Amino acid sequence: AGRGNSAIPTSVELLGAEVPDDPQDAAGFGPRRRIETYGFSGQADLDLSDSTTMTLLTAYRHFTASQRTNIDGSAAELSQMYIDEASNVFSTELRLAQKIGDFADIIIGAYYFHERNSATNQVPFKGSVFGAAFHVDGLVDPDALYEFYGSYGRVKTNAKAVFAQANIRLTQKLELDVGARYSDEKKVIF
């Protein structure tokens, strides 16, 4: 809202609103930001024998954020911005590890991942901003907020994989690591 050129008043000032003198001050609505995040993870190991171990790893993460602010920076609150984000993630992995004497260590496993994200960004303006251009028989309320810009999106991801790895000791000084992984991932985007 501040002047780029000190000789030219901004549209905010022309509409009669005050602009803060200190650029770090905020006038009017916002800024407000709220973030909530938490998660957990766990690992369970089951020794099936002296040379065989099964491992289960599972995790979940939740995140939401909302931001409310006055983008014109004036006490007139000619515009506002609402940004909301949300994400939920779940993953799990199951592994089986097998020792074959001093010759090799083998791991086989499977992995699953699911994530849902969404975001919105809305920017309404007071009717007084549009009043001069769109006023038709008093249909524009100068104090009401009218949607000017909005963007919305969602992404859902599902991924799964299977994998195997072998560590083969050919000699006391030479080892061979061999591994393979097959992954499949699908994203749905709106």
C-alpha positions as CSV (number, residue, x, y, z in Angstrom):
1,A,0.0,0.0,0.0
2,G,3.0,2.3,0.4
3,R,4.0,4.7,-2.4
4,G,6.5,3.4,-4.9
5,N,7.0,7.1,-5.9
6,S,6.6,9.6,-3.1
7,A,4.9,12.1,-5.5
8,I,2.2,9.7,-6.7
9,P,-0.5,8.7,-4.2
10,T,-1.6,5.0,-4.2
11,S,-5.2,3.9,-4.9
12,V,-5.5,3.1,-1.2
13,E,-4.7,6.7,-0.3
14,L,-7.0,8.0,-3.0
15,L,-9.9,6.0,-1.4
16,G,-9.2,7.8,1.9
17,A,-7.5,5.1,3.8
18,E,-4.4,5.5,6.0
19,V,-1.2,3.7,5.2
20,P,1.0,2.8,8.2
21,D,4.2,4.9,8.4
22,D,6.3,1.9,9.6
23,P,6.4,-0.8,6.9
24,Q,6.5,-3.4,9.6
25,D,3.1,-2.2,11.0
26,A,-0.1,-3.9,9.8
27,A,-3.3,-1.9,9.5
28,G,-6.7,-3.5,9.7
29,F,-7.4,-7.2,9.4
30,G,-4.5,-9.6,10.0
31,P,-2.0,-10.9,9.6
32,R,-3.1,-14.1,11.5
33,R,-1.6,-17.5,10.9
34,R,-2.5,-20.7,12.6
35,I,-0.6,-24.0,12.1
36,E,-1.4,-27.4,13.6
37,T,0.8,-30.3,13.0
38,Y,1.4,-33.6,14.7
39,G,2.5,-37.1,13.8
40,F,3.6,-40.4,15.1
41,S,5.7,-43.2,14.0
42,G,6.4,-46.7,15.3
43,Q,8.7,-49.6,14.7
44,A,8.0,-53.2,15.7
45,D,10.7,-55.9,15.4
46,L,9.9,-59.6,15.7
47,D,12.7,-62.1,15.9
48,L,11.4,-65.2,14.2
49,S,14.7,-67.0,14.8
50,D,18.3,-66.2,15.4
51,S,18.8,-65.4,11.8
52,T,15.3,-64.0,10.7
53,T,13.7,-60.7,11.8
54,M,10.5,-59.2,10.7
55,T,10.1,-55.4,10.9
56,L,7.0,-53.2,10.7
57,L,7.4,-49.4,10.3
58,T,4.3,-47.2,10.3
59,A,4.0,-43.4,10.4
60,Y,1.2,-40.8,10.2
61,R,1.6,-37.0,9.8
62,H,-1.2,-34.3,10.0
63,F,-0.8,-30.7,9.0
64,T,-3.2,-27.8,8.7
65,A,-2.4,-24.1,8.2
66,S,-4.6,-21.0,7.7
67,Q,-3.6,-17.5,7.1
68,R,-5.8,-14.4,7.2
69,T,-4.4,-11.1,6.1
70,N,-5.3,-7.7,4.7
71,I,-3.5,-7.4,1.4
72,D,-4.0,-3.7,0.8
73,G,-2.2,-2.9,4.0
74,S,-4.6,-0.1,5.0
75,A,-7.0,0.5,7.8
76,A,-9.8,0.6,5.2
77,E,-9.6,-3.2,4.8
78,L,-10.4,-2.9,1.1
79,S,-9.3,-6.5,0.5
80,Q,-8.5,-9.6,2.5
81,M,-6.8,-12.9,1.7
82,Y,-7.6,-16.3,3.1
83,I,-5.1,-19.1,2.5
84,D,-5.9,-22.6,3.8
85,E,-3.8,-25.8,3.5
86,A,-4.2,-29.3,4.8
87,S,-2.2,-32.5,4.4
88,N,-2.5,-36.0,5.8
89,V,0.2,-38.6,5.2
90,F,0.2,-42.3,6.1
91,S,3.0,-44.8,5.3
92,T,3.9,-48.3,6.3
93,E,6.7,-50.7,5.4
94,L,7.1,-54.4,6.2
95,R,10.5,-56.1,5.9
96,L,11.9,-59.6,6.4
97,A,15.6,-59.8,7.0
98,Q,17.4,-63.2,6.7
99,K,21.0,-64.0,7.5
100,I,22.4,-66.9,5.6
101,G,25.4,-67.8,7.7
102,D,28.5,-65.7,7.0
103,F,27.7,-65.8,3.3
104,A,24.9,-63.3,2.8
105,D,22.2,-61.0,4.3
106,I,18.9,-60.7,2.4
107,I,16.1,-58.2,2.9
108,I,12.7,-58.4,1.2
109,G,9.9,-56.0,1.8
110,A,6.9,-54.0,0.8
111,Y,6.0,-50.3,1.2
112,Y,2.7,-48.3,1.0
113,F,2.3,-44.5,1.0
114,H,-0.9,-42.4,1.0
115,E,-1.1,-38.6,1.0
116,R,-4.0,-36.2,0.7
117,N,-3.2,-32.5,0.2
118,S,-5.6,-29.5,-0.3
119,A,-5.1,-25.8,-0.6
120,T,-7.3,-22.8,-1.2
121,N,-6.5,-19.1,-1.8
122,Q,-9.3,-16.6,-1.8
123,V,-9.0,-12.8,-2.3
124,P,-12.3,-10.9,-1.9
125,F,-12.4,-7.1,-2.3
126,K,-14.9,-4.6,-0.8
127,G,-17.6,-3.4,-3.1
128,S,-16.2,0.2,-2.8
129,V,-13.2,-1.0,-4.9
130,F,-15.5,-2.1,-7.7
131,G,-18.2,0.5,-7.1
132,A,-17.2,3.1,-9.7
133,A,-16.8,0.5,-12.5
134,F,-19.6,-1.9,-11.7
135,H,-22.2,0.1,-9.8
136,V,-25.6,-0.6,-11.4
137,D,-28.7,0.7,-9.7
138,G,-27.1,0.3,-6.2
139,L,-26.5,-3.4,-6.6
140,V,-22.9,-3.1,-5.3
141,D,-22.8,-2.9,-1.5
142,P,-19.6,-0.8,-0.7
143,D,-19.0,-2.6,2.6
144,A,-19.6,-6.2,1.4
145,L,-16.7,-8.5,0.3
146,Y,-17.0,-9.8,-3.3
147,E,-14.9,-12.7,-4.6
148,F,-12.3,-11.4,-7.0
149,Y,-9.8,-14.3,-7.1
150,G,-9.9,-17.9,-5.9
151,S,-7.8,-20.9,-6.5
152,Y,-8.5,-24.3,-5.1
153,G,-6.7,-27.6,-5.5
154,R,-6.4,-31.2,-4.2
155,V,-3.8,-33.8,-4.7
156,K,-4.1,-37.5,-3.7
157,T,-1.1,-39.8,-3.9
158,N,-1.1,-43.6,-3.5
159,A,2.2,-45.4,-3.9
160,K,3.3,-48.9,-3.3
161,A,6.5,-50.8,-3.8
162,V,8.2,-54.2,-3.3
163,F,11.9,-54.5,-2.9
164,A,14.8,-56.9,-2.2
165,Q,18.4,-56.5,-1.4
166,A,21.2,-59.0,-0.9
167,N,24.6,-58.4,0.6
168,I,26.9,-61.3,-0.5
169,R,30.3,-61.7,1.0
170,L,32.5,-63.2,-1.8
171,T,35.7,-63.0,0.2
172,Q,36.8,-61.4,3.4
173,K,37.7,-58.2,1.4
174,L,35.1,-58.3,-1.4
175,E,31.3,-58.0,-1.0
176,L,28.6,-57.7,-3.7
177,D,25.4,-55.7,-3.0
178,V,22.5,-56.5,-5.4
179,G,19.1,-54.9,-5.1
180,A,15.9,-54.3,-7.0
181,R,12.8,-52.3,-6.4
182,Y,9.4,-52.0,-8.2
183,S,7.4,-48.9,-7.5
184,D,3.9,-47.9,-8.6
185,E,2.6,-44.4,-7.9
186,K,-0.7,-42.8,-8.8
187,K,-1.6,-39.1,-8.4
188,V,-5.1,-37.6,-8.7
189,I,-5.0,-33.9,-9.1
190,F,-7.9,-31.5,-9.1
